[in-house]
Amino acid sequence: MVLKFLSEKKYIYILIFVFSFLIYGNSLNNKYALDDAIVITQNDFVKKGFSGIGEILSTELFTGFFGVKKNLVDGGRYRPLSLITFAIEYELFGENPFIGHLLNILFYALSGMVLYLVILNLFKGKFKNEWDFLIPVFATILWLFHPLHTEVVANIKGRDEIFSLLGSLGSLLLILKFLNTRKVYLLISALFVFFLALLSKEMTITYLLIIPLSIYFFTKYKFKEILFSTALLLIPTAVFLLLRQGIMGEPAVTGASIPQELMNHSFLGTTLSEQYATIFYTLLLYLKLLFVPFPMTFDYYPYHIQITQFSNPWVIISVLIHLSLAFIAVMGIKKKTIISFGIFYYAITFSIVSNILFPIGTFMSERFMYMPSIGWALIVVFGIMKLILFLKKKNEVAWASGFVVLFLIPFAVLTINRNKAWANDYTLFTTDVLTSSGSAKSNTSAGGKIIEEVEKLEKILREKSSSVKILTREIDKLDLKDEEKERILDGNNLTAIYKNIKVFNHEYLKKALSYLEQAVKIHPTYSDALLLLGNAHYKYDKNYDAIWQAYETILKKNPRHKLVAQNWVIIMNDTIPALQKINYYKRLLRYNPNVFECNYQIGSLYGKSLSVLDSSIVYLEKARALSPNQKKVYKDLGVAYGMSNQLEKALPIMLKAHDLDPDDFQILVNIGVTYQRLGNNEKAKEYFQLAEQKQKK
């Protein structure tokens, strides 16, 4: 009965579909997270819907987010296909994460079905026992359940990975069918599908080797036939590379265009020996995660993984394991063993994201196992079958099923639980920082998101809801975890809840500070962390010296950092002594003397608060030179000249202020007073009358 069920393709399709929703169904309630902002919610091209598709096709991946081309990673990224689907979704459904998650699950299920068909077609010539057909079934289901795929499926942005594999497998399946039927349309379809896969992600290019390798290992077609059918894949590849170079203006990998920033170049400052020792260490971690996918994290940036040496025992073990795998793979080529194929598949599809060929910007990532894990699944399932034969067990199907279930149950539990972490940015960052405590990025992300949620709670405090029901509804909209919301709402009245909010904000700002301080400890010149650290100090204890210390570290590296200047001006709006404010502003001007707002504020403070008119005029004149059409500068500068009895200079400046804002009552009064002091009573009367009219209005 079980054999009959598992031998029917339609039942396997149903099983794959059901399993896909079983393990990923709880992600449907998730919001956008991580890089979804770059490709969806803050991508100007995607948010244009249908009309943005042309710009998506003609620009680099990050352009719609940043507004300009950014070389954040070596060679840039040209992956328009998934963005086009996001634009279509945005046109039809607006900003709707449910639709994005639903489509990801459907495409994932489709990938599982195509994978099953590919393995089934490949293994037809390998079946020796009546139950060998279980290998495609079990290998597909084992792959489908693997928790390392959560980053791809539960994160909407991961659709580029899904499309890349789906198109790669689809092209392999079509070529197999072409070789079997010689129908040309199947070959043409294979080339088109392969081109679409290339438009999804660059990893597709590894299938230029995987497809002929698969045909060689599992079929008896002659070398000439294999070469002809697969060499044609070079046509869509060449078209893609030419298109990409025309748009990007550079080859896929330049080897020298990586920004010299640790968060984009994990091996920055390391020796070649340290680099490859660390790479071999991560290769071992990948193997460990394939068998024991726990703990998982989105963040493997510096220094979640520490730079290491070849003297590290784990590095030595990794080298030995990988040399052994390479030996087994090579030795199995002639006999066309499944183990050999699985190792080659794993190595080839993993090669371009392994850091071995070129740096990829991070030490490792779980999503990089999405395609290579097929090779792992084949080896594991084939190994289980061989073990059962070796043990000479009866009821082979039951034994094989039992072994596979030993993987599937914990895998299902881990996958379903991991989906919860991808609920939103706040949940993801505050969950994974506990795993990636040594990562500057993870600590910065967690600290920043805590500050954002605290700011939302501060807004709720300011608005003062009229009922517990309304207040509960507002807090329920936040991205906080359920237990955190329950803690805040622990009370039957508004007073208790507001008190809980204040206590929560104080505790969590302290937690944000600890994360950000840890980030700076790991990466002392990390601008994102330093900026947030200054902001956190402002909210937590208004420690201006600590704020300035964080900001100054940024300015030493980038004296013209715009956000530092903007934040500093906001902070200086606090009620602190004027002279102290001036001194703080001057600190900023030492790094960048051309910040308009700083010059204006110093000039204004010297004039209004300290009556030091000479200094006031100097700074206000500098502000005027920096921004010639700011009314407030002309207004204050005119008064400063007037109070210092430089009436001939004061008048044209006041008149300019009036031109910029004809309705400002005070400017009209100031002009009238100046004319009066110059002895022109007629003009003075005219402006006083205008002022009176404006005041009445």
C-alpha positions in Angstrom: 0.0 0.0 0.0 2.8 2.4 1.0 4.9 1.4 -2.0 2.0 1.9 -4.3 1.3 5.4 -2.8 4.9 6.5 -3.0 5.3 5.2 -6.6 2.5 7.4 -7.9 3.8 10.9 -9.0 0.5 12.6 -8.4 0.5 11.5 -4.8 4.1 12.7 -4.4 3.1 16.1 -5.8 0.3 16.3 -3.2 2.6 15.3 -0.5 5.2 18.0 -1.4 2.5 20.6 -1.6 1.0 19.6 1.8 4.5 19.4 3.5 5.5 22.8 2.1 2.5 24.4 3.8 2.8 22.2 6.9 6.3 23.5 7.7 6.0 27.0 6.3 2.4 27.8 6.8 3.1 29.7 10.0 5.2 32.2 8.1 2.1 33.5 6.3 1.4 35.8 9.3 4.9 37.3 9.2 5.7 40.8 8.1 8.5 42.0 6.0 12.0 41.4 7.4 15.7 42.0 6.8 16.4 42.8 3.1 12.7 43.0 2.2 13.1 46.8 2.7 15.8 46.9 0.0 13.8 44.9 -2.6 10.2 45.8 -1.6 9.1 48.3 1.0 11.7 50.9 0.4 12.5 50.2 -3.3 11.2 53.0 -5.4 11.1 51.0 -8.6 9.1 48.1 -7.0 6.7 50.6 -5.5 5.9 52.0 -8.9 4.3 48.7 -9.8 4.1 47.9 -13.5 5.7 51.2 -14.5 8.8 50.4 -12.5 9.6 47.2 -14.3 11.7 49.0 -17.0 13.9 50.6 -14.3 14.3 47.3 -12.6 15.5 45.7 -15.8 17.9 48.5 -16.5 19.6 49.0 -13.1 21.6 47.2 -10.5 19.7 45.4 -7.6 20.3 48.2 -5.0 19.6 51.2 -7.2 15.8 51.3 -6.5 16.6 51.4 -2.8 19.5 53.9 -2.6 18.6 56.0 -5.7 22.1 55.6 -7.1 24.3 52.7 -8.0 26.1 51.2 -5.0 29.0 48.8 -5.2 28.3 47.3 -1.8 29.5 43.9 -2.9 32.2 42.8 -5.4 30.9 43.1 -8.9 27.5 44.3 -7.9 24.2 42.4 -8.3 21.9 42.2 -11.3 18.8 40.1 -10.3 15.7 41.7 -11.8 13.4 38.7 -12.0 12.3 38.5 -8.4 12.0 42.3 -8.2 9.7 42.2 -11.2 7.4 39.8 -9.4 7.5 42.1 -6.3 6.5 45.1 -8.6 3.6 43.1 -10.0 2.5 42.2 -6.5 2.8 45.8 -5.4 0.6 46.9 -8.3 -2.1 44.3 -7.6 -2.1 44.0 -3.8 -0.1 47.0 -2.5 2.2 46.5 0.5 1.0 43.0 1.5 3.5 40.6 3.1 0.9 37.8 3.2 0.8 37.6 -0.6 4.6 37.6 -0.7 4.9 34.8 1.8 2.2 32.8 0.1 3.9 33.0 -3.2 7.2 32.0 -1.7 5.7 28.9 -0.3 4.0 28.0 -3.6 7.2 28.5 -5.6 9.0 26.4 -3.0 6.5 23.6 -3.3 6.9 23.8 -7.1 10.7 23.6 -6.7 10.2 20.5 -4.7 8.0 18.9 -7.4 10.5 19.8 -10.1 13.4 18.5 -8.0 11.5 15.2 -7.5 11.0 14.9 -11.3 14.6 15.6 -12.0 15.9 13.0 -9.5 13.3 10.5 -10.7 14.4 10.9 -14.3 18.1 10.8 -13.4 17.7 7.7 -11.3 15.7 5.6 -13.7 18.8 3.9 -15.0 20.1 3.4 -11.4 17.2 1.4 -10.0 18.3 -2.1 -9.1 15.8 -3.0 -6.3 12.0 -2.7 -6.4 12.2 0.0 -3.7 15.0 2.1 -5.2 12.3 4.5 -6.5 12.1 5.8 -2.9 15.5 7.6 -3.3 13.9 10.4 -5.3 11.0 10.6 -2.9 13.0 10.6 0.3 15.8 12.9 -1.1 13.2 15.5 -2.2 11.3 15.4 1.1 14.5 15.5 3.2 15.6 18.6 1.2 12.1 20.1 1.5 12.2 19.9 5.3 15.7 21.2 5.9 15.6 24.1 8.4 18.5 25.9 6.7 16.0 26.9 3.9 14.0 29.1 6.3 16.1 32.1 5.4 15.1 31.6 1.7 11.4 30.7 2.1 10.4 32.7 5.2 12.2 35.8 4.0 10.3 37.2 1.0 13.5 38.5 -0.5 14.7 34.9 -0.8 12.6 34.5 -3.9 15.7 35.1 -6.0 17.2 31.9 -4.6 13.9 30.0 -5.2 13.7 31.2 -8.8 17.4 30.4 -9.4 17.1 26.8 -8.3 13.6 26.4 -9.9 14.9 27.6 -13.3 18.2 25.6 -13.0 16.3 22.4 -12.2 13.7 23.2 -14.9 16.4 23.6 -17.6 18.0 20.3 -16.5 14.6 18.5 -16.7 13.9 19.9 -20.1 17.3 18.9 -21.5 16.8 15.4 -20.2 13.4 15.2 -21.9 15.0 16.6 -25.1 17.6 13.9 -25.1 14.9 11.3 -24.7 12.5 12.7 -27.3 14.7 14.9 -29.6 11.9 17.5 -29.7 13.6 20.8 -30.4 11.0 22.9 -28.6 12.1 21.3 -25.3 15.7 22.4 -25.9 14.6 25.9 -26.8 12.5 26.0 -23.6 15.4 24.8 -21.6 17.6 27.7 -22.9 14.8 30.2 -22.1 14.2 28.8 -18.6 18.0 28.9 -17.9 18.1 32.6 -18.9 15.3 33.3 -16.5 17.2 31.5 -13.8 20.3 33.7 -14.5 18.1 36.8 -14.2 17.2 35.5 -10.7 20.7 34.9 -9.3 24.2 34.4 -10.4 24.5 31.0 -8.7 22.6 29.6 -11.7 25.8 29.7 -13.7 27.1 26.6 -11.7 24.5 24.5 -13.6 26.7 24.9 -16.7 28.7 22.2 -15.0 25.9 20.5 -13.1 23.7 19.7 -16.1 26.4 17.8 -18.2 27.7 16.2 -15.0 24.2 14.9 -14.2 23.7 13.5 -17.7 27.1 11.8 -17.6 26.6 10.2 -14.1 23.0 9.0 -14.7 22.6 8.3 -18.4 24.3 6.5 -21.2 24.2 9.3 -23.7 27.4 9.8 -25.7 29.8 12.6 -24.9 28.9 14.3 -28.2 25.2 14.4 -27.3 25.9 15.7 -23.9 28.2 18.4 -25.2 25.8 19.5 -27.9 22.8 19.8 -25.6 24.6 21.5 -22.8 27.0 23.7 -24.8 23.9 25.5 -26.1 23.4 26.8 -22.5 26.3 29.1 -23.2 24.0 31.1 -25.5 21.6 32.4 -22.7 24.7 32.7 -20.4 26.5 34.9 -22.9 23.3 37.0 -23.4 22.9 37.4 -19.7 26.6 38.4 -19.1 26.5 40.9 -22.0 23.3 42.4 -20.7 24.7 42.5 -17.2 27.9 44.1 -18.2 26.0 46.7 -20.3 23.9 47.6 -17.3 26.5 47.3 -14.6 29.4 48.6 -16.6 31.7 45.9 -15.1 32.2 42.1 -15.2 30.5 39.9 -12.6 33.5 39.6 -10.5 36.3 42.3 -10.5 38.1 41.2 -7.4 39.0 44.7 -6.5 35.8 46.7 -6.2 34.8 45.7 -2.7 34.3 48.7 -0.3 37.0 48.8 2.3 34.5 48.4 5.2 34.4 45.4 7.4 30.7 44.9 7.1 31.1 44.4 3.3 34.5 42.7 3.4 34.7 40.3 6.3 38.4 39.4 5.7 39.5 43.0 5.7 42.9 43.3 7.3 43.6 39.5 7.4 46.5 37.6 5.9 45.9 35.1 3.1 46.7 32.3 5.5 44.1 33.6 8.1 41.6 34.1 5.3 41.7 30.5 4.1 42.0 29.0 7.5 38.8 30.8 8.4 37.2 29.7 5.2 38.0 26.0 6.0 36.5 26.5 9.4 33.3 27.8 7.9 33.2 24.9 5.5 33.1 22.6 8.5 30.3 24.7 10.1 28.3 24.3 6.9 28.6 20.5 7.2 27.7 20.6 10.8 24.6 22.7 10.0 23.5 20.3 7.3 23.3 17.5 9.9 22.5 19.6 13.0 20.9 22.9 11.9 21.0 24.5 15.3 21.5 27.2 16.4 20.6 29.3 13.3 21.0 32.9 12.6 20.7 35.4 9.8 24.0 37.0 10.8 27.5 35.5 10.2 29.2 38.8 9.9 32.4 39.8 11.8 33.0 38.5 14.3 30.3 35.9 14.9 33.0 33.7 13.4 36.5 34.5 14.7 39.4 34.8 12.3 41.5 31.7 12.9 44.8 30.0 11.9 45.7 26.7 10.3 46.9 25.6 13.7 43.3 25.4 14.9 42.4 21.7 15.3 38.9 22.3 13.8 40.5 23.8 10.7 42.8 20.8 10.3 39.8 18.4 10.7 38.0 20.4 8.0 40.9 20.2 5.6 41.1 16.5 6.1 37.4 16.0 5.7 37.2 18.0 2.5 40.3 16.3 1.1 38.7 13.0 1.8 35.5 14.1 0.1 37.4 15.3 -2.9 39.2 11.9 -3.1 36.0 10.0 -2.9 34.4 12.2 -5.6 37.3 11.8 -8.0 37.6 8.0 -7.4 33.8 7.6 -8.1 33.9 9.4 -11.5 34.6 6.3 -13.6 32.1 4.1 -11.8 29.6 7.0 -11.8 28.7 6.5 -8.1 25.9 8.5 -6.5 28.1 9.5 -3.6 30.6 11.0 -6.1 27.9 12.9 -7.9 26.4 14.2 -4.6 29.9 15.5 -3.6 30.5 17.1 -7.0 27.0 18.7 -7.0 27.6 20.1 -3.5 31.0 21.4 -4.3 30.1 23.0 -7.6 26.9 24.7 -6.5 28.6 25.9 -3.4 31.8 27.1 -5.0 30.9 30.7 -5.9 29.5 31.5 -2.4 32.2 29.7 -0.4 34.7 32.6 -0.3 37.3 30.3 -1.9 37.1 31.7 -5.4 36.5 35.4 -4.4 35.2 37.2 -1.3 31.4 37.5 -1.0 31.2 40.1 1.8 30.3 37.8 4.7 31.9 34.7 6.3 28.9 32.5 5.5 25.2 32.4 5.2 22.5 29.7 5.7 20.8 30.6 2.4 24.0 29.6 0.6 23.1 26.0 1.4 19.8 26.2 -0.5 21.1 24.8 -3.7 24.0 22.7 -2.4 21.8 20.9 0.1 20.4 18.8 -2.7 23.7 17.0 -3.0 23.7 16.4 0.7 20.2 15.0 0.7 21.1 12.6 -2.1 24.1 11.3 -0.3 22.2 10.9 3.0 19.3 9.0 1.5 21.5 6.8 -0.7 23.7 6.1 2.4 20.6 5.1 4.4 19.6 2.7 1.6 23.1 1.2 1.5 23.1 0.8 5.2 19.8 -1.1 5.1 21.2 -3.4 2.4 24.4 -3.9 4.4 22.5 -4.8 7.6 20.3 -7.2 5.5 17.1 -5.9 7.1 13.7 -7.1 6.0 10.9 -4.6 5.3 13.4 -2.3 3.6 10.7 0.4 3.0 9.8 0.6 6.7 13.4 0.8 7.8 14.2 3.4 5.1 11.2 5.4 6.2 12.2 5.2 9.8 15.7 6.5 9.1 14.3 9.4 7.1 11.7 10.3 9.7 14.6 10.5 12.3 15.6 13.6 10.2 12.2 14.9 9.3 10.6 15.2 12.8 13.4 17.4 14.3 13.8 19.2 11.0 10.0 20.1 10.9 10.1 21.3 14.5 13.2 23.5 13.9 11.8 24.9 10.7 8.4 25.8 12.1 10.0 27.3 15.2 12.6 29.2 13.1 9.8 30.7 11.0 8.7 32.6 14.1 12.0 34.4 14.3 11.3 35.9 10.8 8.1 37.5 12.1 9.6 41.0 11.6 12.9 42.8 11.9 12.5 43.4 15.7 11.9 39.7 16.4 14.6 38.5 14.1 17.3 40.9 15.3 16.5 40.5 19.1 16.4 36.7 18.7 19.5 36.2 16.6 21.7 38.6 18.6 21.6 36.0 21.3 23.2 33.6 18.8 25.4 36.1 17.0 26.5 37.9 20.1 30.0 38.3 18.6 28.7 40.1 15.4 28.9 43.9 15.1 26.0 43.8 12.7 23.7 41.7 14.9 24.3 43.9 17.9 23.8 47.1 15.9 20.6 45.7 14.4 19.1 44.6 17.7 20.0 47.9 19.4 18.6 50.0 16.5 15.3 48.1 16.4 14.9 48.4 20.2 15.3 52.1 19.9 12.6 52.2 17.1 10.1 50.3 19.3 10.9 52.6 22.3 10.2 55.6 20.1 6.8 54.1 19.1 6.0 53.6 22.8 7.0 57.2 23.5 4.6 58.4 20.9 1.8 56.3 22.6 2.7 58.0 25.9 2.5 61.4 24.3 -0.9 60.8 22.7 -2.5 59.6 25.9 -5.2 57.2 24.8 -8.7 57.6 26.2 -9.3 53.9 27.0 -7.5 50.7 27.8 -9.1 49.1 24.7 -7.6 51.8 22.4 -4.3 51.6 24.1 -4.2 47.8 23.8 -5.0 48.1 20.1 -2.1 50.5 19.6 0.4 48.4 21.5 -0.8 45.3 19.6 0.3 46.9 16.4 3.9 47.1 17.5 6.6 44.6 16.4 7.3 43.6 20.0 7.2 39.9 20.9 4.0 38.6 22.5 5.5 38.2 25.9 6.8 41.8 25.8 3.3 43.1 24.9 1.7 41.1 27.7 4.2 42.6 30.2 3.3 46.1 29.1 -0.4 45.4 29.2 -0.2 43.8 32.6 -2.7 46.1 34.4 -6.4 46.9 34.4 -6.1 50.7 34.0 -4.4 53.3 31.9 -2.2 54.5 34.8 -0.7 51.0 35.3 -0.1 50.5 31.6 1.6 53.9 31.2 3.8 53.1 34.2 4.7 49.7 32.5 5.7 51.5 29.3 8.0 53.9 31.2 9.7 51.0 33.0 9.9 49.0 29.8 11.4 51.9 27.8 14.1 52.5 30.5 15.1 48.8 30.7 15.1 48.3 26.9 17.1 51.5 26.2 19.7 50.2 28.6 19.6 46.9 26.7 20.0 48.8 23.4 23.0 50.6 24.9 24.6 47.3 25.9 24.2 45.9 22.4 25.5 49.0 20.7 28.5 49.2 23.0 29.2 45.6 22.2 29.0 46.4 18.5 31.5 49.2 18.8 33.8 47.0 20.9 33.8 44.5 18.0 34.1 47.1 15.3 35.3 50.5 16.8 34.8 52.5 13.6 31.4 51.1 12.6 29.4 54.2 11.7 25.9 52.7 12.0 26.7 51.4 15.5 28.3 54.6 16.7 25.4 56.8 15.4 22.8 54.6 17.1 25.0 54.5 20.3 24.9 58.3 20.4 21.1 58.3 19.8 20.6 55.7 22.6 22.6 57.8 25.1 20.5 60.8 24.3 17.3 58.9 24.9 18.6 57.0 28.0 20.5 59.5 30.0 21.2 62.6 27.9 24.9 62.1 28.4 26.1 64.7 25.9 29.8 63.9 26.4 29.1 60.2 25.6 26.9 61.2 22.6 29.7 63.4 21.3 32.3 60.7 21.9 30.3 58.3 19.6 29.7 60.9 17.0 33.3 62.2 17.0 34.5 58.7 16.2 32.4 58.8 13.0 33.6 62.3 12.1 37.3 61.3 12.4 36.6 58.8 9.6 34.0 60.9 7.7 34.1 64.6 8.7 31.1 65.3 6.5 28.7 62.7 7.8 25.3 64.2 7.3 23.4 62.3 9.9 25.8 63.2 12.7 25.3 66.9 11.9 21.5 66.5 11.7 21.3 64.6 14.9 23.6 66.9 16.8 21.5 69.9 15.9 18.3 68.1 17.1 20.1 67.2 20.4 21.3 70.8 20.9 17.6 71.9 21.0 17.6 70.7 24.6 17.4 73.3 27.4 21.1 73.5 28.2 23.1 76.8 28.8 23.8 78.8 25.7 27.5 78.8 26.1 27.6 75.0 26.5 25.6 74.7 23.3 28.0 77.0 21.5 30.9 74.9 22.6 29.3 71.7 21.5 28.4 73.2 18.1 32.0 74.4 17.7 33.2 70.8 18.3 31.3 69.7 15.2 32.5 72.7 13.1 36.1 71.7 13.8 35.5 68.7 11.6 33.2 70.3 9.1 33.1 74.1 9.2 30.5 74.2 6.5 27.4 72.9 8.3 24.8 75.6 7.8 22.6 74.8 10.9 25.6 74.8 13.3 26.8 78.2 12.0 23.3 79.6 12.2 22.7 78.3 15.7 26.0 79.6 17.1 25.3 83.0 15.5 21.8 83.0 16.9 22.9 82.0 20.4 25.7 84.6 20.5 23.2 87.3 19.5 19.9 86.3 21.3 21.3 84.7 24.5 24.7 86.3 25.1 24.5 89.6 23.2 27.9 89.1 21.7 27.1 90.8 18.5 30.4 90.6 16.7 30.6 86.9 17.1 26.9 86.6 16.2 27.5 88.4 12.9 30.5 86.3 12.0 28.6 83.0 12.3 25.4 84.3 10.7 27.3 85.7 7.7 28.9 82.2 7.3 25.5 80.6 7.5 24.2 83.1 4.9 27.1 82.2 2.5 26.3 78.5 3.0 22.6 78.9 2.3 21.7 82.2 0.7 17.9 81.8 0.8 17.2 81.1 4.5 14.8 83.6 5.9 15.8 83.0 9.5 19.4 83.9 8.8 18.5 87.2 7.3 16.1 88.0 10.1 18.6 87.4 12.8 21.5 88.9 10.9 19.5 92.1 10.3 18.8 92.4 14.0 22.4 91.8 14.9 23.6 94.5 12.5 20.9 96.8 13.8 21.8 96.2 17.5 25.4 96.9 16.7 24.4 100.2 15.0 25.4 99.0 11.5 22.2 100.2 10.1 23.3 100.6 6.5 24.1 96.8 6.5 21.1 95.9 8.5 18.5 97.4 6.1 19.2 95.4 2.9 19.4 92.2 4.9 16.0 92.9 6.5 14.5 93.7 3.1 15.8 90.4 1.8 14.2 88.6 4.7 10.9 90.4 3.8 11.3 89.2 0.2 11.7 85.7 1.4 8.6 85.9 3.7 6.4 89.0 3.0 3.9 87.9 5.7 6.3 87.9 8.7 5.0 90.6 11.0 8.2 90.9 13.1 10.4 91.5 10.0 8.2 94.4 8.9 8.5 96.0 12.4 12.2 95.5 12.3 12.4 97.3 8.9 10.3 100.1 10.2 12.5 100.6 13.2 15.6 100.6 11.1 14.2 103.2 8.7 13.2 105.3 11.7 16.7 105.1 13.1 18.0 106.1 9.7 15.8 109.2 9.8 13.4 108.1 7.0 10.2 108.4 8.9 8.0 108.1 5.8 9.4 104.7 5.0 9.2 103.8 8.6 5.5 104.7 8.7 4.9 102.6 5.6 6.3 99.4 7.1 4.7 100.0 10.5 1.3 100.2 8.7 2.1 97.0 6.7 3.0 95.3 10.0 -0.3 96.4 11.6 -2.2 95.0 8.6 -0.4 91.7 8.8 -1.0 91.5 12.6 -4.8 92.1 12.1 -4.9 89.2 9.6 
